[in-house]
Amino acid sequence: MSFPTLPKHRTLITIPEFPFRLNYKTPLFFIGSCFSENIGYQLEDLKFPVKINPFGTLYNPASIWQVLDTIISNKQMTKADLSFSDGKYFHYLFNTTFTDFVQNTLLQKINLTINDTHDFFSKANTIFITLGTSFAYKLNSNNKIVSNCHKQPANLFTRILLDTETIKSYLEKIVESIGKTKIIVFTVSPIRHLKDGLIANQRSKAQLIDAVHQIVEKQDNAFYFPAYEIMMDDLRDYRYYDTTLTHLSQAAIQYVFYHFSMSFFTSETQKIMQAVDKLNKQLRHKPLNMSKEEQLAYQAQIASNMKALINHYPFLNFNSEK
């Protein structure tokens, strides 16, 4: 959890105050664009109870609504819901990891994922939703928006731009389905969709931001975290993108994660995060030129550190590391 040293002469962002704080006993659910994975996987690495995009990455609000509706209602899929092409079965609501040559095998995998996610979601206190784009792909045969095109021929789909009112209607459905008992945090992904073109990308993001603010202004349990503004207005430098000039660099992700942590987690939780991060670094470190005895001693020290951390914070799960 080391954070980059940033230039002093820049536009500093002021993060709004949030009327709640999260901790390690708070299950967190992340859904949406790649940015939700950037944050979610860091929290998973720090041993938070999280679930991240169980159906795959989602970009547009219509697909996010469809997936959440399936999860909340625990809708079970049938053979009629599956599609078939090039010898494989698949579902347009799930990503390409959900494909199989055997129909029943895929159906079992899909429904187990829905069941598992439904159970986690029912316990989750906070839902983080990251919107990526206003563009979507509609399947021509039934006019339904798909989450993943599964590399099917382009002529099967029509690319559409959801207008602000349509986006707002999907967000209203999302908020209504989740209910008042959970906290909902919306973000707009700072990852640029350059294939849309710079002008269309800005229009797409603007519509998402406008629709989100209309929602959070009316809902007591819905909030907006300004990830997009941190990247566009605070960092606003190509050094904070990776080599594609589209996705965020590791330094940028860490900077946004710093603001995220300071905004949502208690001071005690942040101390635990630092301790887990320190242990993670020890676990990943591969010392060179050590004798066998020195290696065993080093491993024993790590095991002792892990035991001490678990004894102090028994809710931390290091089973895989053990």
C-alpha atoms as a printed R data frame, in Angstrom:
    type eleno elety resid chain resno       x       y       z
1   ATOM     1    CA   MET     A     1   0.000   0.000   0.000
2   ATOM     2    CA   SER     A     2   2.690   2.443  -0.998
3   ATOM     3    CA   PHE     A     3   1.448   5.489  -2.845
4   ATOM     4    CA   PRO     A     4   3.214   7.534  -5.534
5   ATOM     5    CA   THR     A     5   4.782  10.921  -4.954
6   ATOM     6    CA   LEU     A     6   2.781  13.303  -7.106
7   ATOM     7    CA   PRO     A     7   3.706  16.744  -8.446
8   ATOM     8    CA   LYS     A     8   2.720  19.612  -6.142
9   ATOM     9    CA   HIS     A     9   1.401  21.868  -8.894
10  ATOM    10    CA   ARG     A    10  -1.823  20.176  -9.903
11  ATOM    11    CA   THR     A    11  -5.568  20.486  -9.332
12  ATOM    12    CA   LEU     A    12  -6.247  18.749  -6.024
13  ATOM    13    CA   ILE     A    13  -9.607  17.050  -5.719
14  ATOM    14    CA   THR     A    14 -11.746  17.276  -2.613
15  ATOM    15    CA   ILE     A    15 -13.489  13.988  -1.911
16  ATOM    16    CA   PRO     A    16 -16.993  14.410  -0.466
17  ATOM    17    CA   GLU     A    17 -17.643  13.209   3.067
18  ATOM    18    CA   PHE     A    18 -19.566   9.938   3.330
19  ATOM    19    CA   PRO     A    19 -21.868   9.353   6.322
20  ATOM    20    CA   PHE     A    20 -20.696   5.762   6.869
21  ATOM    21    CA   ARG     A    21 -17.508   3.744   7.353
22  ATOM    22    CA   LEU     A    22 -16.710   0.163   6.375
23  ATOM    23    CA   ASN     A    23 -14.600  -2.518   8.041
24  ATOM    24    CA   TYR     A    24 -13.402  -6.101   7.610
25  ATOM    25    CA   LYS     A    25 -16.691  -7.504   8.844
26  ATOM    26    CA   THR     A    26 -18.595  -5.756   6.056
27  ATOM    27    CA   PRO     A    27 -19.092  -7.950   2.937
28  ATOM    28    CA   LEU     A    28 -18.525  -5.820  -0.187
29  ATOM    29    CA   PHE     A    29 -19.964  -6.495  -3.638
30  ATOM    30    CA   PHE     A    30 -18.368  -5.018  -6.777
31  ATOM    31    CA   ILE     A    31 -19.981  -5.013 -10.199
32  ATOM    32    CA   GLY     A    32 -19.381  -3.213 -13.479
33  ATOM    33    CA   SER     A    33 -16.442  -1.951 -15.494
34  ATOM    34    CA   CYS     A    34 -12.756  -2.906 -15.172
35  ATOM    35    CA   PHE     A    35 -12.314  -0.176 -12.593
36  ATOM    36    CA   SER     A    36 -14.473  -2.125 -10.130
37  ATOM    37    CA   GLU     A    37 -11.963  -4.958 -10.531
38  ATOM    38    CA   ASN     A    38  -8.994  -2.583 -10.025
39  ATOM    39    CA   ILE     A    39 -10.361  -1.711  -6.583
40  ATOM    40    CA   GLY     A    40 -12.084  -4.985  -5.728
41  ATOM    41    CA   TYR     A    41  -9.069  -7.220  -6.311
42  ATOM    42    CA   GLN     A    42  -6.886  -5.008  -4.130
43  ATOM    43    CA   LEU     A    43  -9.395  -5.410  -1.306
44  ATOM    44    CA   GLU     A    44  -9.530  -9.153  -1.929
45  ATOM    45    CA   ASP     A    45  -5.729  -9.263  -1.687
46  ATOM    46    CA   LEU     A    46  -6.025  -7.416   1.636
47  ATOM    47    CA   LYS     A    47  -8.381 -10.165   2.869
48  ATOM    48    CA   PHE     A    48 -11.685  -8.292   2.761
49  ATOM    49    CA   PRO     A    49 -14.828 -10.392   2.177
50  ATOM    50    CA   VAL     A    50 -15.577  -9.358  -1.421
51  ATOM    51    CA   LYS     A    51 -17.326 -10.638  -4.531
52  ATOM    52    CA   ILE     A    52 -16.231  -9.101  -7.848
53  ATOM    53    CA   ASN     A    53 -18.045  -9.365 -11.187
54  ATOM    54    CA   PRO     A    54 -19.076 -13.024 -10.801
55  ATOM    55    CA   PHE     A    55 -20.592 -13.092 -14.314
56  ATOM    56    CA   GLY     A    56 -17.685 -11.208 -15.891
57  ATOM    57    CA   THR     A    57 -16.892  -7.554 -16.574
58  ATOM    58    CA   LEU     A    58 -19.882  -5.349 -17.387
59  ATOM    59    CA   TYR     A    59 -19.799  -1.933 -19.019
60  ATOM    60    CA   ASN     A    60 -23.231  -0.488 -19.717
61  ATOM    61    CA   PRO     A    61 -26.013   0.164 -17.157
62  ATOM    62    CA   ALA     A    62 -28.522  -2.084 -18.953
63  ATOM    63    CA   SER     A    63 -26.274  -5.140 -18.594
64  ATOM    64    CA   ILE     A    64 -25.510  -4.277 -14.965
65  ATOM    65    CA   TRP     A    65 -29.242  -4.096 -14.268
66  ATOM    66    CA   GLN     A    66 -29.891  -7.465 -15.980
67  ATOM    67    CA   VAL     A    67 -27.172  -9.182 -13.964
68  ATOM    68    CA   LEU     A    68 -28.263  -7.638 -10.650
69  ATOM    69    CA   ASP     A    69 -31.869  -8.595 -11.344
70  ATOM    70    CA   THR     A    70 -30.768 -12.195 -11.965
71  ATOM    71    CA   ILE     A    71 -28.704 -12.230  -8.754
72  ATOM    72    CA   ILE     A    72 -31.306 -10.627  -6.502
73  ATOM    73    CA   SER     A    73 -34.172 -12.818  -7.765
74  ATOM    74    CA   ASN     A    74 -31.901 -15.913  -7.831
75  ATOM    75    CA   LYS     A    75 -33.235 -16.665 -11.298
76  ATOM    76    CA   GLN     A    76 -32.207 -20.124 -12.485
77  ATOM    77    CA   MET     A    77 -31.332 -20.556 -16.147
78  ATOM    78    CA   THR     A    78 -32.736 -23.299 -18.367
79  ATOM    79    CA   LYS     A    79 -31.559 -24.886 -21.604
80  ATOM    80    CA   ALA     A    80 -33.787 -22.457 -23.490
81  ATOM    81    CA   ASP     A    81 -31.699 -19.540 -22.160
82  ATOM    82    CA   LEU     A    82 -28.466 -20.833 -23.701
83  ATOM    83    CA   SER     A    83 -27.118 -20.060 -27.168
84  ATOM    84    CA   PHE     A    84 -25.023 -22.339 -29.357
85  ATOM    85    CA   SER     A    85 -22.296 -21.603 -31.900
86  ATOM    86    CA   ASP     A    86 -19.140 -23.305 -33.203
87  ATOM    87    CA   GLY     A    87 -19.775 -26.393 -31.104
88  ATOM    88    CA   LYS     A    88 -20.068 -24.518 -27.797
89  ATOM    89    CA   TYR     A    89 -22.906 -23.390 -25.561
90  ATOM    90    CA   PHE     A    90 -22.878 -19.933 -23.975
91  ATOM    91    CA   HIS     A    91 -25.098 -17.247 -22.436
92  ATOM    92    CA   TYR     A    92 -25.097 -13.587 -23.475
93  ATOM    93    CA   LEU     A    93 -25.366 -12.484 -19.836
94  ATOM    94    CA   PHE     A    94 -22.075 -14.184 -18.893
95  ATOM    95    CA   ASN     A    95 -18.531 -13.761 -20.170
96  ATOM    96    CA   THR     A    96 -16.495 -16.214 -22.250
97  ATOM    97    CA   THR     A    97 -15.328 -18.240 -19.240
98  ATOM    98    CA   PHE     A    98 -18.903 -19.548 -19.155
99  ATOM    99    CA   THR     A    99 -18.774 -21.699 -22.292
100 ATOM   100    CA   ASP     A   100 -18.803 -25.466 -22.671
101 ATOM   101    CA   PHE     A   101 -19.243 -28.223 -25.235
102 ATOM   102    CA   VAL     A   102 -21.754 -29.917 -22.917
103 ATOM   103    CA   GLN     A   103 -25.026 -28.073 -22.337
104 ATOM   104    CA   ASN     A   104 -25.803 -29.509 -18.885
105 ATOM   105    CA   THR     A   105 -22.272 -28.832 -17.626
106 ATOM   106    CA   LEU     A   106 -22.523 -25.162 -18.566
107 ATOM   107    CA   LEU     A   107 -26.011 -24.873 -17.122
108 ATOM   108    CA   GLN     A   108 -24.838 -26.341 -13.821
109 ATOM   109    CA   LYS     A   109 -21.876 -23.928 -13.675
110 ATOM   110    CA   ILE     A   110 -24.097 -20.920 -14.421
111 ATOM   111    CA   ASN     A   111 -26.758 -21.800 -11.856
112 ATOM   112    CA   LEU     A   112 -24.192 -22.591  -9.158
113 ATOM   113    CA   THR     A   113 -22.648 -19.170  -9.773
114 ATOM   114    CA   ILE     A   114 -26.064 -17.501  -9.516
115 ATOM   115    CA   ASN     A   115 -26.833 -19.345  -6.258
116 ATOM   116    CA   ASP     A   116 -23.461 -18.548  -4.709
117 ATOM   117    CA   THR     A   117 -23.669 -14.893  -5.733
118 ATOM   118    CA   HIS     A   118 -27.250 -14.554  -4.485
119 ATOM   119    CA   ASP     A   119 -26.177 -15.857  -1.055
120 ATOM   120    CA   PHE     A   120 -23.228 -13.457  -0.870
121 ATOM   121    CA   PHE     A   121 -25.280 -10.512  -2.105
122 ATOM   122    CA   SER     A   122 -27.947 -11.074   0.551
123 ATOM   123    CA   LYS     A   123 -25.244 -10.658   3.224
124 ATOM   124    CA   ALA     A   124 -23.400  -7.772   1.560
125 ATOM   125    CA   ASN     A   125 -23.735  -4.423   3.271
126 ATOM   126    CA   THR     A   126 -22.357  -2.238   0.483
127 ATOM   127    CA   ILE     A   127 -22.704  -2.487  -3.295
128 ATOM   128    CA   PHE     A   128 -20.163  -0.721  -5.527
129 ATOM   129    CA   ILE     A   129 -21.384  -0.175  -9.091
130 ATOM   130    CA   THR     A   130 -18.990   1.124 -11.750
131 ATOM   131    CA   LEU     A   131 -20.482   2.357 -15.015
132 ATOM   132    CA   GLY     A   132 -18.149   2.191 -17.997
133 ATOM   133    CA   THR     A   133 -20.003   3.363 -21.084
134 ATOM   134    CA   SER     A   134 -23.375   4.472 -22.437
135 ATOM   135    CA   PHE     A   135 -22.852   2.343 -25.541
136 ATOM   136    CA   ALA     A   136 -24.362  -1.138 -25.696
137 ATOM   137    CA   TYR     A   137 -24.883  -3.988 -28.148
138 ATOM   138    CA   LYS     A   138 -28.398  -5.216 -28.896
139 ATOM   139    CA   LEU     A   139 -29.020  -8.715 -30.245
140 ATOM   140    CA   ASN     A   140 -31.071  -8.256 -33.430
141 ATOM   141    CA   SER     A   141 -33.042 -11.494 -33.041
142 ATOM   142    CA   ASN     A   142 -34.776 -10.397 -29.832
143 ATOM   143    CA   ASN     A   143 -33.747  -6.722 -29.356
144 ATOM   144    CA   LYS     A   144 -32.173  -7.541 -25.982
145 ATOM   145    CA   ILE     A   145 -28.957  -5.859 -24.809
146 ATOM   146    CA   VAL     A   146 -26.134  -8.348 -24.291
147 ATOM   147    CA   SER     A   147 -23.331  -8.271 -21.735
148 ATOM   148    CA   ASN     A   148 -20.867 -10.105 -23.975
149 ATOM   149    CA   CYS     A   149 -20.960 -10.729 -27.708
150 ATOM   150    CA   HIS     A   150 -18.955 -13.979 -27.420
151 ATOM   151    CA   LYS     A   151 -17.100 -13.175 -30.663
152 ATOM   152    CA   GLN     A   152 -20.243 -13.801 -32.690
153 ATOM   153    CA   PRO     A   153 -20.616 -12.197 -36.158
154 ATOM   154    CA   ALA     A   154 -21.076  -8.420 -36.006
155 ATOM   155    CA   ASN     A   155 -24.208  -8.544 -38.171
156 ATOM   156    CA   LEU     A   156 -26.061 -10.262 -35.301
157 ATOM   157    CA   PHE     A   157 -25.890  -7.053 -33.248
158 ATOM   158    CA   THR     A   158 -26.741  -3.376 -33.420
159 ATOM   159    CA   ARG     A   159 -24.586  -0.922 -31.493
160 ATOM   160    CA   ILE     A   160 -26.689   1.695 -29.676
161 ATOM   161    CA   LEU     A   161 -26.077   4.721 -27.463
162 ATOM   162    CA   LEU     A   162 -28.297   4.812 -24.388
163 ATOM   163    CA   ASP     A   163 -29.565   8.326 -23.719
164 ATOM   164    CA   THR     A   164 -29.514   9.916 -20.268
165 ATOM   165    CA   GLU     A   165 -33.168   9.187 -19.507
166 ATOM   166    CA   THR     A   166 -32.773   5.526 -20.436
167 ATOM   167    CA   ILE     A   167 -29.651   5.237 -18.272
168 ATOM   168    CA   LYS     A   168 -31.493   6.917 -15.420
169 ATOM   169    CA   SER     A   169 -34.379   4.443 -15.724
170 ATOM   170    CA   TYR     A   170 -31.971   1.489 -15.437
171 ATOM   171    CA   LEU     A   171 -30.294   3.048 -12.402
172 ATOM   172    CA   GLU     A   172 -33.700   3.601 -10.788
173 ATOM   173    CA   LYS     A   173 -34.483  -0.105 -11.311
174 ATOM   174    CA   ILE     A   174 -31.142  -1.024  -9.762
175 ATOM   175    CA   VAL     A   175 -31.686   1.152  -6.681
176 ATOM   176    CA   GLU     A   176 -35.258  -0.080  -6.241
177 ATOM   177    CA   SER     A   177 -34.236  -3.748  -6.500
178 ATOM   178    CA   ILE     A   178 -31.342  -3.411  -4.061
179 ATOM   179    CA   GLY     A   179 -33.599  -1.652  -1.567
180 ATOM   180    CA   LYS     A   180 -33.017   0.793   1.276
181 ATOM   181    CA   THR     A   181 -31.149  -1.521   3.648
182 ATOM   182    CA   LYS     A   182 -27.896  -1.596   1.661
183 ATOM   183    CA   ILE     A   183 -25.458   1.192   0.813
184 ATOM   184    CA   ILE     A   184 -24.996   1.795  -2.923
185 ATOM   185    CA   VAL     A   185 -21.887   3.555  -4.195
186 ATOM   186    CA   PHE     A   186 -21.792   4.511  -7.870
187 ATOM   187    CA   THR     A   187 -18.607   5.324  -9.745
188 ATOM   188    CA   VAL     A   188 -17.931   6.137 -13.392
189 ATOM   189    CA   SER     A   189 -14.887   4.381 -14.759
190 ATOM   190    CA   PRO     A   190 -11.974   6.679 -15.713
191 ATOM   191    CA   ILE     A   191 -10.877   4.073 -18.280
192 ATOM   192    CA   ARG     A   192 -11.247   5.606 -21.734
193 ATOM   193    CA   HIS     A   193 -13.114   3.765 -24.498
194 ATOM   194    CA   LEU     A   194 -10.968   5.022 -27.363
195 ATOM   195    CA   LYS     A   195 -12.649   2.745 -29.905
196 ATOM   196    CA   ASP     A   196 -15.701   4.968 -29.514
197 ATOM   197    CA   GLY     A   197 -13.614   8.001 -30.485
198 ATOM   198    CA   LEU     A   198 -12.677  10.801 -28.102
199 ATOM   199    CA   ILE     A   199 -15.820  12.855 -28.691
200 ATOM   200    CA   ALA     A   200 -18.191   9.891 -28.359
201 ATOM   201    CA   ASN     A   201 -16.313   8.678 -25.276
202 ATOM   202    CA   GLN     A   202 -16.766  12.042 -23.553
203 ATOM   203    CA   ARG     A   203 -20.434  12.140 -24.472
204 ATOM   204    CA   SER     A   204 -20.876   8.610 -23.143
205 ATOM   205    CA   LYS     A   205 -19.193   9.414 -19.825
206 ATOM   206    CA   ALA     A   206 -21.092  12.699 -19.472
207 ATOM   207    CA   GLN     A   207 -24.433  10.930 -19.814
208 ATOM   208    CA   LEU     A   208 -23.455   8.381 -17.177
209 ATOM   209    CA   ILE     A   209 -22.339  11.096 -14.754
210 ATOM   210    CA   ASP     A   210 -25.486  13.148 -15.297
211 ATOM   211    CA   ALA     A   211 -27.778  10.144 -14.744
212 ATOM   212    CA   VAL     A   212 -25.899   8.997 -11.613
213 ATOM   213    CA   HIS     A   213 -26.092  12.422  -9.988
214 ATOM   214    CA   GLN     A   214 -29.831  12.616 -10.665
215 ATOM   215    CA   ILE     A   215 -30.192   9.313  -8.808
216 ATOM   216    CA   VAL     A   216 -27.937   9.969  -5.801
217 ATOM   217    CA   GLU     A   217 -29.507  13.365  -5.188
218 ATOM   218    CA   LYS     A   218 -32.832  11.637  -4.531
219 ATOM   219    CA   GLN     A   219 -31.705   8.492  -2.682
220 ATOM   220    CA   ASP     A   220 -30.535   8.554   0.930
221 ATOM   221    CA   ASN     A   221 -28.604   5.282   0.588
222 ATOM   222    CA   ALA     A   222 -26.951   6.028  -2.805
223 ATOM   223    CA   PHE     A   223 -23.636   7.880  -3.169
224 ATOM   224    CA   TYR     A   224 -21.076   8.879  -5.810
225 ATOM   225    CA   PHE     A   225 -17.329   8.312  -5.514
226 ATOM   226    CA   PRO     A   226 -15.436  10.575  -7.961
227 ATOM   227    CA   ALA     A   227 -12.976   8.085  -9.477
228 ATOM   228    CA   TYR     A   228 -13.470   9.637 -12.922
229 ATOM   229    CA   GLU     A   229 -12.720  13.140 -11.627
230 ATOM   230    CA   ILE     A   230  -9.630  11.985  -9.720
231 ATOM   231    CA   MET     A   231  -8.149  10.679 -12.962
232 ATOM   232    CA   MET     A   232  -9.346  13.412 -15.318
233 ATOM   233    CA   ASP     A   233  -8.819  16.485 -13.133
234 ATOM   234    CA   ASP     A   234  -6.345  15.594 -10.386
235 ATOM   235    CA   LEU     A   235  -3.859  13.346 -12.188
236 ATOM   236    CA   ARG     A   236  -4.628  14.393 -15.828
237 ATOM   237    CA   ASP     A   237  -1.262  13.244 -17.179
238 ATOM   238    CA   TYR     A   238  -0.333  10.449 -19.595
239 ATOM   239    CA   ARG     A   239   2.230   9.135 -17.109
240 ATOM   240    CA   TYR     A   240  -0.739   7.785 -15.141
241 ATOM   241    CA   TYR     A   241  -1.937   5.579 -18.010
242 ATOM   242    CA   ASP     A   242  -0.431   2.273 -19.072
243 ATOM   243    CA   THR     A   243   1.157   1.724 -22.499
244 ATOM   244    CA   THR     A   244  -2.259   1.539 -24.198
245 ATOM   245    CA   LEU     A   245  -3.053   5.106 -23.026
246 ATOM   246    CA   THR     A   246  -6.469   3.701 -22.139
247 ATOM   247    CA   HIS     A   247  -6.197   1.853 -18.831
248 ATOM   248    CA   LEU     A   248  -4.805   3.289 -15.618
249 ATOM   249    CA   SER     A   249  -1.180   2.720 -14.622
250 ATOM   250    CA   GLN     A   250  -0.422   0.990 -11.330
251 ATOM   251    CA   ALA     A   251   0.524   4.357  -9.817
252 ATOM   252    CA   ALA     A   252  -2.864   5.809 -10.774
253 ATOM   253    CA   ILE     A   253  -4.729   2.794  -9.397
254 ATOM   254    CA   GLN     A   254  -2.848   3.108  -6.116
255 ATOM   255    CA   TYR     A   255  -3.630   6.818  -5.895
256 ATOM   256    CA   VAL     A   256  -7.347   6.278  -6.466
257 ATOM   257    CA   PHE     A   257  -7.268   3.364  -4.023
258 ATOM   258    CA   TYR     A   258  -5.687   5.652  -1.417
259 ATOM   259    CA   HIS     A   259  -8.612   8.098  -1.711
260 ATOM   260    CA   PHE     A   260 -11.029   5.164  -1.729
261 ATOM   261    CA   SER     A   261  -9.533   3.776   1.490
262 ATOM   262    CA   MET     A   262  -9.496   7.137   3.248
263 ATOM   263    CA   SER     A   263 -13.112   7.779   2.225
264 ATOM   264    CA   PHE     A   264 -14.712   4.498   3.257
265 ATOM   265    CA   PHE     A   265 -12.678   2.647   5.896
266 ATOM   266    CA   THR     A   266 -12.318   3.285   9.607
267 ATOM   267    CA   SER     A   267  -8.880   4.213  10.968
268 ATOM   268    CA   GLU     A   268  -8.660   0.825  12.709
269 ATOM   269    CA   THR     A   269  -9.461  -0.930   9.416
270 ATOM   270    CA   GLN     A   270  -6.718   1.032   7.660
271 ATOM   271    CA   LYS     A   271  -4.218  -0.165  10.293
272 ATOM   272    CA   ILE     A   272  -5.218  -3.768   9.607
273 ATOM   273    CA   MET     A   273  -4.879  -3.162   5.861
274 ATOM   274    CA   GLN     A   274  -1.315  -1.940   6.403
275 ATOM   275    CA   ALA     A   275  -0.482  -5.017   8.489
276 ATOM   276    CA   VAL     A   276  -1.944  -7.407   5.892
277 ATOM   277    CA   ASP     A   277  -0.118  -5.588   3.106
278 ATOM   278    CA   LYS     A   278   3.181  -5.939   4.996
279 ATOM   279    CA   LEU     A   279   2.625  -9.672   5.406
280 ATOM   280    CA   ASN     A   280   1.649 -10.033   1.735
281 ATOM   281    CA   LYS     A   281   4.937  -8.437   0.721
282 ATOM   282    CA   GLN     A   282   6.825 -10.903   2.920
283 ATOM   283    CA   LEU     A   283   4.935 -13.816   1.371
284 ATOM   284    CA   ARG     A   284   5.746 -12.650  -2.174
285 ATOM   285    CA   HIS     A   285   9.377 -11.838  -1.495
286 ATOM   286    CA   LYS     A   286  11.794 -14.406  -2.919
287 ATOM   287    CA   PRO     A   287  15.116 -13.990  -1.136
288 ATOM   288    CA   LEU     A   288  18.233 -14.861  -3.140
289 ATOM   289    CA   ASN     A   289  21.505 -16.508  -2.093
290 ATOM   290    CA   MET     A   290  20.106 -17.971   1.106
291 ATOM   291    CA   SER     A   291  21.200 -21.290   2.520
292 ATOM   292    CA   LYS     A   292  18.559 -23.928   3.158
293 ATOM   293    CA   GLU     A   293  18.720 -23.207   6.881
294 ATOM   294    CA   GLU     A   294  18.289 -19.473   6.264
295 ATOM   295    CA   GLN     A   295  15.291 -20.130   3.971
296 ATOM   296    CA   LEU     A   296  13.633 -22.300   6.616
297 ATOM   297    CA   ALA     A   297  14.235 -19.637   9.248
298 ATOM   298    CA   TYR     A   298  12.780 -16.967   6.949
299 ATOM   299    CA   GLN     A   299   9.684 -19.094   6.271
300 ATOM   300    CA   ALA     A   300   9.284 -19.771   9.978
301 ATOM   301    CA   GLN     A   301   9.388 -16.039  10.687
302 ATOM   302    CA   ILE     A   302   6.662 -15.402   8.095
303 ATOM   303    CA   ALA     A   303   4.537 -18.208   9.577
304 ATOM   304    CA   SER     A   304   4.989 -16.680  13.024
305 ATOM   305    CA   ASN     A   305   3.979 -13.231  11.731
306 ATOM   306    CA   MET     A   306   0.904 -14.721  10.057
307 ATOM   307    CA   LYS     A   307  -0.133 -16.571  13.217
308 ATOM   308    CA   ALA     A   308   0.236 -13.425  15.293
309 ATOM   309    CA   LEU     A   309  -1.865 -11.412  12.833
310 ATOM   310    CA   ILE     A   310  -4.610 -14.057  12.733
311 ATOM   311    CA   ASN     A   311  -4.635 -14.347  16.532
312 ATOM   312    CA   HIS     A   312  -5.113 -10.597  16.788
313 ATOM   313    CA   TYR     A   313  -7.644 -10.415  13.945
314 ATOM   314    CA   PRO     A   314  -9.335 -13.861  13.726
315 ATOM   315    CA   PHE     A   315 -11.652 -12.750  10.895
316 ATOM   316    CA   LEU     A   316  -8.702 -12.647   8.457
317 ATOM   317    CA   ASN     A   317  -8.497 -15.646   6.123
318 ATOM   318    CA   PHE     A   318  -5.024 -16.832   5.132
319 ATOM   319    CA   ASN     A   319  -6.000 -20.452   4.350
320 ATOM   320    CA   SER     A   320  -4.581 -20.407   0.836
321 ATOM   321    CA   GLU     A   321  -1.268 -18.990   2.036
322 ATOM   322    CA   LYS     A   322  -0.995 -21.624   4.745
